[in-house]
Amino acid sequence: MLWYILDYGTKEDGTPFAVARRYYTNLEIQRYTAELLTEKFGYSEELAGSLYFTEYEFEYTEDGQQFAVTYLGHYDMMGNEIHGTFYDDSSEDTSKVFAPIEPNHASGRAAALAVPPPAPSPARR
C-alpha cells in the first residue's frame, strides 16, 4: 500500500485534521475492498473492480493522541468517486469512532503535521 498525505491543518472550528490517500498496490486488499463495495452497497463487480485509491479524512483530538475517520471515499483510476461516506454522527452507521494514534500508520504520520505542538510553559524566574 502506498499512502500519501494530501492536506492537513486545522478546521474553522479549531479541530486538527489531515487527508490521506491510499493506493492499492496489494491486489488482495483491493479485491477485498471491492467485494465490500459490491456486497454492502450493491455496486456492480465491474464498477467496484475499478477501485484504484481510497481517501481518508482524519480528525484528531486536541492532544493528538487519538483520531477518527470523518470521511472515506473510494475512487477509480480517473478520480471518479465510486462511493463515499461521511462519519458525522448522523446515524449509528456513521458514528465517529476515536482510536489511539499509531505513529507508523498514515494517521500517525499526518498527526505529526496536523496537531500543533503544545505551547511551551512559561519560564520560571
PyMOL commands that set and color helices and strands:
alter all, ss='L'
color gray80, all
select helices_A, chain A and resi 27-41+45-48+92-94+106-114
alter helices_A, ss='H'
color red, helices_A
select strands_A, chain A and resi 2-10+16-23+51-60+66-76+81-86+99-100
alter strands_A, ss='S'
color yellow, strands_A
deselect
rebuild
show_as cartoon
